[in-house]
Amino acid sequence: MEERRWVPDGPLDVGLALQPLRRGSGDPTWRLGADGAVWRTCRTPDGPSTLRVSVGGGAVHG
């Protein structure tokens, strides 16, 4: 599993930032966790993929 870390210039709401990727309230590929993390799935040329994006310690993790 690969992880990336990015430190934004200011506060960031990942749910709000990634909201345009959601296709309606019933989109089964996009979920917002109780901790504010966004879970997103998609199909890639290498097969199915799951991505979790969260904020912690002033950085975005994904």
N, C-alpha and C positions, 0 to 999 in steps of 0.2 A: 504494500500500500504506500502510495506517495502522498506527501503532505506539503503544502505551500503555506507561507506566512507572509502577510503584507501589513505594514503599519501605515494607516491613513493619516492625513494631516489633521483630522478632527474626528469627532464622534461619527459613527456610521451605524445605521439601522440596516442590517443585511436583508431583512424581510422586505423592507421598503425598496431597497436598491435592486433586488432581484424580482420584485413583483411583476415587471413587464414580461418575464419569461413564463409566467403562469397563464394558462389558457382557461380562465373561468374558475369559479369556486369549486367545481367538481373535478378539476384536473388531478388524475391519479398519479401524475409524475412529479408533483410539487407538494411538499408539506412543510408547515411551520411548527417546530417543536415547542414544547412548554418552556424550554430554556432560551428561546429566540433563535435557535439554529434553523437554517433552511436545509431541507433534504430534497434533492432533485435526482431523478433518474432519466436516462436517455439511452438510445441505441447508438452504438458507434460501429465503425467498420470492424473493430476487434471484438464486438459483442456488447451485451448490456453493461451499463455503468451506473454507479450510484455516487453522488457527491453530497457531502455535508459541509456547509459553510457556517461558521460561527464566529463570534467576537469574544475575545477574552484577553485580559492583560494588555489592553490597548492595541491589540493586533487582530487582524482577520485571519482565520485559519480555514483551510479548505483542502 
